Structure formats: C-alpha cells, structure tokens
C-alpha cells in the first residue's frame, strides 16, 4: 500500500519546513523487534539504507541489516544511528583527512558551533539521516518562484551548507539523488562524487502524472 504523509515541522532555525514523505508499506510475513506492524519496505531519502547500513559488512550481514531497516518504522529508526555513524566515518576518510567533512563532522545544526571532534563526531548528522524523510522548505523564495532544483537542499541548507537557502529541496524523478547522497557523506557538498551515471535510459516527467516512465516488460 502506498502511503503519503504531509508533515509540518519547525526546524532548528525555527522556520517551518513542509515534509512530503512517500512511504511504501506492504503487508508481508516478516516482523521486527522494533516494529509491531508488517512493513517490509520503505522509501525516504535515496541511498540512506544502501550507503549507511552496514555497507562494508559481508553480504549476509548487510542483507539482514538492510531488511531490518526497511521493516522498521521511521519513528523507531534512531536505533540505527550508531550503525550510520560508523559508516559515516568510512566515507569521511575517502577525501582529504578524517574529520574534515563539513557536513558529517557537526557538533550541531548551527555551523558556528564548528566541527565535532572525538569519538562521537558523527552522532549529530547520523541522527539527522536516521530521520529518513524527504523535506521541502515551503518558505524559501525558491518555492514561490519555482526554484526547486536540488535534492537535499532543505536538509543541507538547515545545517549550514552554503548556496542552498533559496531552493526548496524535495525530489523529482530527474534528480541524480545517488550522486548527491554520496557527495554529501563523502565531501559535505551536493556535488563532488560522481556515480558514473549520466542519464536514465528512459524519459520521466515533472509535469505529467504519474511522472515515472512506464515499467519495462
């Protein structure tokens, strides 16, 4: 069953962000110690499960962890914060030195608080990623003028990544969401890590329902 929830929240800068979350909840036979329902899959932010849930473990352990993540309701997903923090440490080492990613090494949402140091340096942003929902900032000038062109713009703008204040964020079928996710966790930007995919092999739309191209047979 497809469930769409519209959530209004007050973000850490005390502006209201409208969050549009598309969650696919299907009835299945599996269960979870963190979820009393029979949810077996979820879609929030692209690649969060793939990139941050035991990504570098053996295949069997990784599959078990990813399935558990999918079965867990978003309200209970803080359980995975420590796992995400450990994976963020690996991505932080890919470019430059450990501790220099301005996104993942955060003491708080306020950039003036500086970079976090020590054992818990990834805890804040891990808690942000554990809240696996797509946010749209309806109060930006971009939302009124049609400037909604950058995936994760609302989330990254709130934590001080520059150049995103006028973009309302969200997601369309045309965004390279995987490249943005990996750029964010590796270098703290919306670009910088190329996923090697130039374009989709089918054409989607941002104006014609149902937006996604027809399934391939």
C-alpha positions, 0 to 999 in steps of 0.5 A: 500500500502506498502511503503519503504523509504531509508533515509540518515541522519547525526546524532548528532555525525555527522556520517551518519546513513542509515534509512530503514523505512517500512511504511504501508499506506492504503487508508481508510475513516478516516482523521486527523487534522494533516494529509491531506492524508488517512493513517490509519496505520503505522509501525516504531519502535515496541511498540512506539504507544502501550507503549507511547500513552496514555497507562494508559488512559481508553480504549476509550481514548487510542483507539482514541489516538492510531488511531490518531497516526497511521493516522498521518504522521511521519513528523507531529508526534512531536505533540505527544511528550508531550503525550510520555513524560508523559508516559515516566515518568510512566515507569521511576518510575517502577525501582529504583527512578524517574529520574534515567533512563539513557536513558529517563532522557537526557538533550541531545544526548551527555551523558556528558551533564548528566541527565535532571532534572525538569519538562521537563526531558523527552522532549529530548528522547520523541522527539527522539521516536516521530521520529518513524523510524527504523535506521541502522548505515551503518558505524559501523564495525558491518555492514561490518562484519555482526554484526547486532544483536540488535534492537535499537542499532543505536538509543541507541548507538547515545545517549550514551548507552554503548556496542552498537557502533559496531552493526548496529541496524535495525530489523529482524523478530527474534528480541524480539523488545517488550522486548527491547522497554520496557527495554529501557523506563523502565531501559535505557538498551536493556535488563532488562524487560522481556515480558514473551515471549520466542519464536514465535510459528512459524519459520521466516527467515533472509535469505529467502524472504519474511522472515515472516512465512506464515499467519495462516488460 
